[in-house]
C-alpha cells in the first residue's frame, strides 16, 4: 500500500455523515488524536498562565493587607484552580463556536452526535466527566507524592484508572472520551469559513424578495449549515434543502427558478438580516430561538 493510499484510508476513517434536524446531510471529519492533544496542550498552557497570574494577584493583595497568607493562598489557589479548570472548558464550549481557545487554534469544535443543538447539559456533562477521568486522580497523585504520604497500591490504582480513560479514545472509531460517550457529543474538525464572493452577492439575486417573516424562520446555526451546503454543491442535497426551506417559508417558486439561485438568494438575505439585527444587539442562534 502506498503512502498516498494509507493517508486516504486514514482520512476516510475519520469522515462521518451527520443528518441535521433540518434534513441536511453533512460530511464531517472527526478530530484526530494529534489535533485534540494539541488543543489540550494549548488550553493547559493558557490555564497555567492564568493560575500564575491569579496566585500573584492573591499574594499581592494579602501582602498589601499585612497578611502572611500562606494558608490563605493555598486554599484560594486550590479553589481558583478547580473553578478555572472547569469554567474554562464549559464557558468556551457553551459559546456559539463551541470550542476552547485550543480547539479554535487546532480547528476543532464540540458537536452533538445526533445532529441537534449542542445543549448546556451535554457540555457540562462532558466536562464534569473530565474531573472523574483525569483531573481528580492526577491531583490526588500529585498531592500524595509531594506530601510524602502516598500509598503504593492506591497510587497504582489511580495511575491505571487515569490510563484507561486517557487511551479510551483510541479504542473507538469516533475518538470519543468517556465524557463524550455519556454526553452524546464528539469533537469534529471545523473548516475555516472563507465566504465565497457569490454567496453574499445581493445584486446577483435581485429577482428574489423575501419578507422579514420569511427570513426570520432561521438563525445563525442554519446560516452556517446553508453555507456548507452551498460550498459542497451536492445536487441532491441542494434540492432537498431548497424544498424544505420553500415549505418552511411558504415560498412559491416560478418555473425558471433554480435551487442554486434560490439558496444563494436566501443565504444572502438571511445573512444580511442577521448581521443587521446583531448591530442592534439581537443574536438568534438558530430557528429554536425566538426572534
Secondary structure by P-SEA (a helix, b strand, c coil): ccaaaaaaaaaaaabbbbbcccbbbbbbbcccaaaaaaaaaaaaaaaaaaaaaaaaaaaaaaaaaccccaaaaaaaaaaaaaaaaaaaaaaaaaccccccaaaaaabbbbbbcccccccaaaaaaaaaaaaaccaaaaaaaaaaaaaccccaaaaaaaaaaaaaaaaccccccccccaaaaaacbbbbbbcccccccccccccccccccccccccccccaaaaaaaaaaaaaccaaaaaaaaaaaaaaacccccccccaaaaaaaaaaaaaaaaaaaaaaccccccccccc
